[in-house]
């Protein structure tokens, strides 16, 4: 039961960090669109793992693809997609560290 709760809380953190970042750059921030972005970005990340051999190039391809996904689905520019990707990634990282710290107690 604790594991399921941790997954739900982690998903909540991911969705709302992306929503917050999208609101900061005046992009769409509907929950359904955000969930679609997460789904498409996950698929794109897996695709980059199979297509690109070098790990640094995988990171760049996944990051640029994620920014493109945000820009297309959230109806904004590519530069704002990059900002959304950077801001949400940093907030998700911190949020997940907090969750891990709380779960370890």
N, C-alpha and C positions, 0 to 999 in steps of 0.2 A: 504494500500500500504506500509506503514511504517513497519507493521508486517512482510510482505513478504520479504522486504529488509533485515530486521534483521535476518530472517531465512537463507537467502542466504549468508549473511556475516558470520553468525555463522558456517554454513556448510563449507564455504571457510576456516575459521580459523581451524576447526577440521581437514580437509583434509591436509592442508599445514603444520600443526604442526606435524602430523604423518609422512608426507613426509620428513620433516626436520629431525625428530628423526631417521627415517629409513636410511637416507643418512649418518648420523653421525656414524652409526655402519656398513656401507657398505652393507645394505640390499637392496632388490628391492624397488623402490620407484615410480613405475608407478601409475598414478592416478586411473586407473581401478582396479588395485590390492588393492589400499588403500580403494576405495569405497567398494570393496568386503569384506575387513577386517572389515570395519565399520558395514556392514550389518550382517556379521556372528557374530561379537562381540555383537551386539544388541540382536540378537536371543539368544546367549549364556547367556547374562545377564538376559533376561526374563526367560529363563529356570532355572537359578540358583535361581531366586526369587520364583519360584513355587516348586522347589525340596528341597531347603535348608531352614530350618525354622529360624535359628538364623541369625540376621543381620550381626554380625561379620564374620560368616562363609560364608554368601552370598557374602560379599566383597572379602574375600580370594578366593572363588571359581570363582567369576567373574574376578578378577585380574589375577589369574593363568590361567584361560581359555583364557583371552585376550592375555596374553603373549604367550600361546601356539598357538593361532590363528596367531599372528604376526610371530612367528617362522616358522610355516608351510607355510603360504601364502607368506611371504616375503623371503622365502628360506634362513633362518639363524638359529642360535642356540637358544635354550631356554633362555640362559642367555642374549643374545642380544635382545630377545623378551621382557624380563623383563625390560631391559634398555629402549627400545622403548616405552613400556607401561608407565614407570615412567616419562620419559622425555616428552613424548607427553601429558600425563595427566596434568603435571605441566604447560606446555605452553598453553594448551587448557583452563585451569582454569584461568590463567592470561588474556588470550585473551578474554574470555567471560566476565570477570570482566570489562575490558576496553570497550567492546561493551555495557554492561549494563550502565556503567558510561556515555558513549557518548549518548546513547538513552534517558537517564534521563534528559539530558540538553535540 
